[in-house]
Amino acid sequence: LIGMKRLLGLGTILDIMSTSNDFKYLSSPNYNPIVINSEDKERMETIYRYVIQKFQNKIFLDEIASMVNMTPPSFCRYFKSRTNKVFSFFVNEVRISNSCKMLIENREPIAQVCYASGFNYLSNFNRQFKKIKGMTPTEFHRKYKYLD
């Protein structure tokens, strides 16, 4: 009976979640699915793959622009026109997403999460985290600490 009660409890929770209007997204508030045409698909995949692989290191605009055969100014215009965000903000979103994952899954100090996510300065990390998530890393960690 304990197993059945648990199953019924899970069903009740899922029902409440599916009908509730009281929720908060865990993704970035500005998340907007990107729709690209087939011509741009390969170029955007190259950009995304590069950022996902290199976000922990310094990302040089010249390098990413040359990978997609563009000058840095052309690349910036291109990226902004396709994603509605500047490239540096996208890189910060990827870094902050990684830091959120680390804050939820690991017990590492916030400073270590900062550097492991590609930020060089704790103050910049805190500023970018708050800008993207609407709370400080410490507040985020406390809020989601129960997931441990």
N, C-alpha and C positions, 0 to 999 in steps of 0.2 A: 504493500500500500504506500510506502514512503515514495517509491519510484513513481507511482501513478499520481500522487499528490504533487510531486515535483513537475511532472509533465503538465498537469492541469494548471499549476502555477505559472509555468512558462507560457502556456497558451493565453492565460489571463494578461500577463505582461505584454505579450506581442499584440494582443487586441487593444490594450490601452495605448501602446505606442503607435499603432496604425491609425487610431482615431483622434489622437491628441493634436492640438494646435500649439501646444507649449513645447517648443523644441529650439535647439540651437545647433547650427552646422559646425562641424569640426574642421571643415576645409576653410580656406581663406574666404573672407566675406566678398571679395571681388572675383571669385572664381566664375569663369564664364567659359563653357566648353568652346573650343576653337573649331571652327569649320573652315577647312581649306580645300582648294580644288586640287585635282590630281597633279597639276604642274608643280605646285608648291609642296606636295606631300613629301617627296624625297628630301628636299632642302630643309623643310621643317623637322623631319625625322633626324636628319644629320645634326641639326642644332640641338634638339632635345637630347639625343643620345650623348652628345658631347657634354652638355651641361650636367646630365645625370652622372656621367662617369667622372667628371672633373670638379664638381661643386665644392669638394673639400679643399681644393687648391685655388690659387689665384687664377682667375679666368681673364685672359687677355683678349680684348675686343679685336685687335688686329688678327689674331690667330683664328678666331671663330669666323670672322668675316672672310678671310682668305680660304677657309675650308669650303665655303659656299660661293666662292668666286665673286666676292663683292668687296668694295672699299668699306672701311668702317662707317662713314656717314650713310652710304647706301644701305648697308646692313641694318643700321639703326632705324632708318625710315621703313625698310622692308618689314622688319620684325614688329615694329609698332603698328603698321598697317594691317598685319595679319593677326595680331594678338590683342590689340588695344592696350598694350602696356610696354613700357620701356624695357630693354633687355636686362638692365641691372636689377630692376624690380622682380623680373621673372627669376633671375638667379637667386635673389634673396628669398623668394617664395620657396624655391627648391631647398635651400639651406634651412629655412625655418621649418619646413615640413620634416626634414631629417631630424632637426633638433627636437621637434615635438615627439617623434617616434622614440628618440633616445630618452627623453624625459619620462615617457610613459613606461618604456620597457626596461630601462637600466636604472641603477642607483648611483650613477656618476655625478660628480659635482657640476653645477651649472657652468662654471668656467671651462671645464673639460668638454662639455657638450658644445659650448660656443666654438672652441677651437677645432673640434672634430667635425663641425658642420661647415667649416670654411671661413669663419669670421676671424679677423686678426685682433679685434679689440672688443672687450666685454661691453663697453659702453655702447658701441655701435650695434652689437648683437642685441642688447636689451632694447634699444631704440627701434630696431627693425622688427623685433619680435612683437613689441607692443603695437607697432604700426600695422602689422599683418594680422595678429591674433587678437588684438584688443585687450591684452593683459600682459603682465610681465612674465618672464620664464618661471619665476618663483611662484606666482599665482597659478600659472598653468600646471606646474608640477604638483602643487598642493591640491588643486581641483581634481586632477586625474590620478592621484597617488593611490586611491582605492583599487585601481586596476591591477596593482602588484599581486 
